Amino acid sequence: MRINSAMIEYLADRITKRLVSSKLIEEGQAERVRSIVARVITRDAEMEREIEEEAHRVLRQHIREIEQQGISYHKMFMIIKEKLAKERGLKL
């Protein structure tokens, strides 16, 4: 999934506010936690983008076989993406 920086900031803010309202973190820690959450989301989004690019590379290498066997490109993409994510410890 593609995610832009505005969405990352929005998600980090919402998560942090929820942590504060649930009293899991103190108000004074909120900005530090929000920054950490934004970095984690950014890192995960970058990892997912890299996995997607690799999945497309793999599929391009085998495009003739995929077409000959009538396999759905999208379905194969999702299978390869999930396999690569699992290998890298990323939960999609």
Phi, psi and omega in degrees: 000132176279135181223130182267171185295327178296319179292321178300313180297319178299312180297316180299319179295314180297317180297315181296316179299322179294321178295320178293312183294333177274000180063028177275338172224158178274155180306322181293342179267353190303312184295319178296315180295317179301320178296318179295315180299317179298320179295319180295315179297317179298314180299315180295321178295321178294319177298318180296319178299317178297319179296317178299317179297318179294320178299317178296321178298315179299314181295320178299326179292336185240022187299321180298314180298319180297314180294318181297325182270358178068029181275141178292124178302314182298317180297316178295322178301313181295321179296313181294318180300314180297320180295315180296319179297317180297317179300329182264001178075024179258126178269121181270000000 
